[in-house]
Amino acid sequence: MNGFYWQPENDDRLRAVCAKGGSILLHVHEFPGRTVNSMRARARKIGVDLVDWRSWTDAELENIDLVIRSGKTIKACMNLFPGRSEVSVKQKIASMGKRKPRGHYSWVWDAIVRELRANPGQTGRMLEEKIGCCHRQVMDRLYEHNRARNKDVYVSAWVRSCMDAKSPGPWVQCWTLGSDQDIPRPSAMTADDKRRRDRNRYRKAAKRFNPFAAIAGQVSIPEGQRGRVYQQSMKLSDFEEELEEAA
């Protein structure tokens, strides 16, 4: 590369690569010692329009149909998509309105459907406890089938993750089978709402420990037997026998 700095011949080669179109990642081997980020930065600096993507060919679309019919995972068929990532293949399948092949966690979705049919409106944590799978895989399957073109599950309600009054926790979704419109997430509390909540909390705490509440008539003083409940003699002569036994 004739040293660390970019040379004019390197810029000409970069312009030729960008003119071909497609992902610049496929041409990194033509610039030894350079990274993809450095090539992108250099292209922007010399004023080259960098189109870091390439269109899907008919052969690749046929391979997608082949993978879906085979029933194998996308990861096991990545040799059919040189220069593509697993994420890009998944996104293309989702944009085509098709289902990706079943993977190692395909049983999770079957278990989710079974639980939601029996008890709709469950959260991800509830499904995690009943299914026996990690929370991440449960939520990945729910998001996948919710964002697909033909959605199978939707958000029917929002609840707090913790019912503690002091710290209720963030909002979480309640999932139900169907293709209805997702209920939007409740709006966050404004600064005025938070201050109002804190004032009410402090006001209740002050009433609970107010030493003048009885005088103000807010609480009633408990009544019981007046006077000394237990009386003990204070004369040593009454304890002579006990002292002799102790000696």
C-alpha positions in Angstrom: 0.0 0.0 0.0 3.1 2.3 -0.3 3.0 3.2 3.4 0.3 4.3 5.7 -1.2 7.1 3.6 -3.5 6.6 0.7 -1.8 7.1 -2.6 -3.4 8.3 -5.9 -3.4 4.9 -7.4 -5.2 3.5 -4.4 -7.9 6.2 -4.8 -8.3 5.3 -8.4 -8.7 1.6 -7.5 -11.2 2.5 -4.8 -13.2 4.6 -7.3 -13.3 1.7 -9.7 -14.5 -0.6 -7.0 -17.3 1.7 -5.9 -18.4 2.2 -9.5 -19.1 -1.5 -9.7 -21.7 -1.2 -7.0 -22.5 -3.8 -4.3 -21.0 -4.3 -0.9 -17.5 -2.9 -0.4 -16.9 -5.8 1.9 -16.3 -8.1 -1.1 -13.3 -6.0 -2.2 -11.4 -5.7 1.0 -8.9 -8.3 -0.2 -7.9 -5.9 -3.0 -6.6 -3.4 -0.4 -4.2 -5.3 1.9 -3.6 -3.6 5.2 -6.9 -1.6 5.0 -10.2 -2.2 6.9 -13.7 -1.8 5.7 -14.2 1.3 7.9 -11.0 2.9 6.5 -12.2 2.3 2.9 -15.6 3.8 3.6 -14.0 6.8 5.3 -11.7 7.3 2.3 -14.5 7.0 -0.2 -16.5 9.7 1.6 -13.4 11.9 1.8 -12.6 11.8 -2.0 -16.3 12.3 -2.8 -17.2 8.9 -4.1 -20.9 7.8 -3.8 -20.6 4.6 -1.7 -23.5 2.2 -2.2 -22.8 -0.4 0.4 -25.4 -2.9 -0.8 -26.1 -5.2 -3.8 -29.3 -6.4 -5.2 -30.5 -9.9 -4.8 -30.0 -12.0 -8.0 -32.5 -14.6 -9.3 -30.1 -17.4 -8.4 -30.1 -16.2 -4.8 -33.9 -16.0 -4.7 -34.1 -19.5 -6.0 -31.6 -20.6 -3.3 -33.9 -19.0 -0.7 -36.8 -21.1 -1.9 -34.6 -24.1 -1.8 -33.6 -23.5 1.8 -37.2 -23.0 2.9 -38.3 -26.3 1.2 -35.4 -28.2 2.6 -36.4 -27.5 6.2 -32.8 -26.9 7.3 -31.6 -23.9 9.2 -30.3 -20.8 7.5 -26.9 -21.2 9.2 -26.4 -24.6 7.7 -27.1 -23.3 4.2 -25.0 -20.1 4.2 -22.7 -21.6 1.6 -25.4 -20.9 -0.9 -25.1 -17.1 -0.2 -21.5 -16.0 -0.6 -21.0 -12.5 0.5 -24.2 -12.5 2.5 -24.7 -12.6 6.2 -27.1 -14.7 8.1 -29.0 -11.6 9.2 -29.4 -10.3 5.7 -30.8 -13.7 4.5 -33.3 -13.7 7.4 -34.4 -10.1 6.6 -34.8 -11.0 3.0 -37.0 -14.0 3.8 -39.1 -11.8 6.2 -39.5 -9.1 3.5 -40.8 -11.7 1.1 -43.5 -12.7 3.5 -42.1 -16.2 3.9 -41.2 -18.3 7.0 -37.6 -19.1 7.6 -36.8 -22.8 8.1 -37.2 -24.3 11.5 -34.2 -24.1 13.7 -33.0 -25.7 16.9 -35.5 -23.6 18.9 -38.5 -24.3 16.7 -40.2 -26.2 19.5 -40.4 -23.0 21.5 -43.0 -21.5 19.2 -45.1 -24.7 19.3 -45.0 -24.5 23.1 -45.9 -20.7 23.0 -48.9 -21.4 20.8 -50.1 -24.2 23.2 -49.8 -22.0 26.2 -51.5 -18.9 24.6 -54.4 -21.0 23.4 -55.0 -22.2 26.9 -54.4 -18.9 28.7 -54.2 -15.8 26.4 -52.7 -12.6 27.6 -49.5 -13.9 29.1 -46.2 -12.1 29.4 -42.8 -13.3 28.3 -41.8 -14.2 31.9 -44.9 -16.2 32.4 -44.3 -18.2 29.2 -40.7 -18.7 30.2 -41.7 -20.3 33.5 -44.3 -22.6 31.9 -42.2 -23.6 28.8 -38.9 -24.0 30.5 -36.9 -22.0 27.9 -34.8 -18.9 28.4 -36.5 -15.5 28.2 -34.5 -14.4 25.2 -35.6 -17.3 23.0 -39.2 -16.8 24.0 -39.1 -13.1 23.1 -37.3 -13.7 19.9 -40.0 -16.1 18.7 -42.7 -13.7 19.8 -41.1 -10.7 18.0 -40.4 -12.8 14.9 -44.1 -13.9 14.5 -45.4 -10.4 15.5 -43.3 -8.5 12.9 -43.9 -10.9 10.0 -46.2 -9.9 7.2 -48.7 -12.5 8.3 -48.5 -12.0 12.0 -49.6 -14.8 14.3 -49.4 -13.0 17.7 -50.2 -9.4 18.9 -49.8 -7.3 22.0 -53.2 -7.3 23.8 -52.2 -5.3 26.9 -49.4 -3.8 28.9 -48.7 -4.5 32.5 -46.0 -3.6 35.0 -43.3 -6.2 35.5 -43.4 -5.8 39.2 -46.5 -4.9 41.2 -44.6 -3.2 44.0 -46.1 0.3 44.7 -42.7 1.9 45.3 -40.9 0.4 42.2 -43.5 -1.0 39.8 -40.9 -1.8 37.1 -41.1 -1.2 33.3 -44.0 -2.0 31.1 -44.1 -5.5 29.5 -46.3 -6.9 26.8 -49.2 -9.3 27.2 -49.3 -11.6 24.2 -52.4 -13.2 22.5 -52.7 -15.3 19.4 -54.2 -13.4 16.4 -53.5 -10.7 13.8 -55.1 -7.8 15.6 -53.5 -4.4 15.9 -50.9 -4.1 18.7 -52.0 -1.9 21.6 -49.5 0.9 21.9 -47.3 1.2 25.0 -48.5 3.5 27.7 -46.8 6.9 27.7 -44.0 7.6 30.2 -44.7 9.7 33.3 -44.0 13.4 32.8 -41.9 15.3 35.3 -45.0 16.9 36.8 -46.6 13.4 37.3 -43.5 12.2 39.1 -43.4 15.2 41.4 -47.1 14.7 42.1 -46.5 11.1 42.9 -43.7 11.9 45.3 -45.7 14.6 47.1 -48.5 12.1 47.7 -46.1 9.5 48.9 -44.4 12.0 51.4 -47.8 13.2 52.5 -48.9 9.7 53.4 -45.7 9.0 55.2 -46.0 12.2 57.2 -49.5 11.3 58.3 -48.4 7.8 59.3 -45.7 9.1 61.7 -47.3 12.4 62.8 -46.9 12.8 66.6 -49.8 15.3 66.7 -52.3 13.1 65.0 -54.1 12.2 68.2 -54.5 15.9 69.1 -55.8 16.7 65.7 -58.3 13.8 66.0 -56.9 11.9 63.1 -56.3 8.8 65.2 -57.8 7.4 68.4 -55.7 6.6 71.5 -56.1 3.0 72.6 -57.8 2.5 76.0 -57.0 -0.2 78.5 -56.6 -0.9 82.2 -55.2 2.1 84.0 -52.6 2.0 86.7 -49.8 -0.5 87.4 -50.6 -3.8 85.9 -47.9 -5.6 87.9 -46.8 -4.6 91.4 -43.7 -5.9 93.1 -42.6 -5.3 96.6 -39.4 -3.2 97.0 -38.6 -4.4 100.6 -35.6 -6.7 101.1 -37.3 -8.3 104.1 -39.9 -9.9 101.8 -37.1 -11.8 100.0 -35.2 -13.1 103.0 -36.1 -16.7 102.3 -35.0 -16.5 98.6 -31.7 -14.9 99.7 -31.1 -17.7 102.2 -31.7 -20.4 99.6 -29.4 -18.7 97.2 -26.6 -18.5 99.8 
